[in-house]
Amino acid sequence: MPTASREPLTALLDPSIEKAISLTKDAFSKRKGLLIIGNCWVDYRGRASSKLESGERIVVFKEDGSVLVHRPVGYEPVNWQPPGCVFYVSTTGDALYIRAVRRKPSESLKISFDRVYLVSVLNLVDEGQFALHASEEDMQRAVLMMPSLIEDGLKPISYEKKVEPGFVDVYCEDKAGRFVVIEIKRKTAGKQAALQLAKYVEAVRGIVNKEVRGILAAPSQGKGVQRLLTTLGLEFKALDPKKCAITLIKPETKRLQEFFK
């Protein structure tokens, strides 16, 4: 827990370049985080090269040596360096220069400020654990968006499809043209889930003229479930809720309705 004597941050609003340099050097010498908001331009040299022209930006230097240069909009940095950088500070006249240098691979990010609106030294403590969670509904959405979580070549046809025993979570076609009924469980799948899937598969077989596969998708299966699935002619596929959660937050993930145009 944070102590009463610890100052989580020290900030200067609209400082002179000289004061900004002093606070920046102090932060780097003590291996603290640093936040600078101001007008800057960026040059990168390394595995490739790039130039970012002058603009007002938010720049974060973290304790582990990572750097993020953010525009006023968007969540992704326009320039960045991973952990392990060494920071060098210099000035020429009315500009502040910060170089973030890595040795392996050899690369350098030079950020030049001619106006600083805010500079803040960060002394933050964060020991909280991070966990991603996904409900069965989230897992269903993830499979619809990225069917390869279950099997390569699957093409979603429908979801929550009503059949006589209930509703099929995901209804697909595999690369061989067979229908696939998928039953998704958030936790360890038991025998009841296998029997439920068998009823869905039997119902679908009664209304289509194609081969029908049944897949039980869950993080794991209980004792005796695999034997029951084999007896029923069904399959099990491991489906990780964390991978489903990551799939849902990836910016490149397609929207659900794109599958059903």
Steps between C-alpha positions, in 0.01 A plus 500: 500500500624859434659661805403844631852634446518406134420767243336323204582785264670836467374730225585833339247685287633702207862482621794663331723270294765530772263382774366224279855376438579505873194296592557260209860432602391446859237246395740301282777503760259352758346255251154646536227535243459825309207661319554790260228680308620751245588581142755256366639320195647151486780326308549124508809313380542125524354202315332762282473878518215746545430866562203648681453868433426762763175469697351512849531158663500297819826316570545239773837371619458201732721366777589190296646710217200485267373806309160585353428801277127567470308737275202685655265234354516122468613239749809369320832687522633651178856426616616270775796310640480181712654465848875517536577845361762730647395866504726793416399864554650804330410852390599751238360843563123484533440128439503186715636181342446149638655195337382148583775258396498119479805286430342171384371565246679828450239776472441853618188716547570874525219721629544877477282746692490873425205560733405313817150538644535247779779286640434256782725255684309182583568294810219250464444164669297230326507145638150401390452176308339517155246244386286472190158343539250387242145380548345225287339774291841665453650166398219451249566846350873427481441172314269676254762767441793259484383142429861380491486508881314172452631373166655638184262525207176537695245741355226629734147465366290593799495524878237439768329284237175358637455127475248285683713436813616863535743743336826412325780735614682511166402338171779470239614329184846344492742502206365163385149642476367321808273675749651554843302549819707662777404503866708741710566476874682759711626249755587130503253316277314214664304204370179704494657737247594204279145361516358844425724529193392153383135611506582810293696297244218246469245780449711664227552167325125472475468820297807498271630263234867540588738338746483673838786525749462591865773688690505565873721804562620578852820571695507135614282193537399305806571139586347256256384768256741407221385137511137613480576735209674220312204269556262769372720579198572852622820704537664717763698818428682694770383863507686742727283784643806726518572457130135578432523819706815606314327433168215731595728792585729478194442802276523295183222260606213505254156597612255220555256612234766474226459122514132521423481752215 
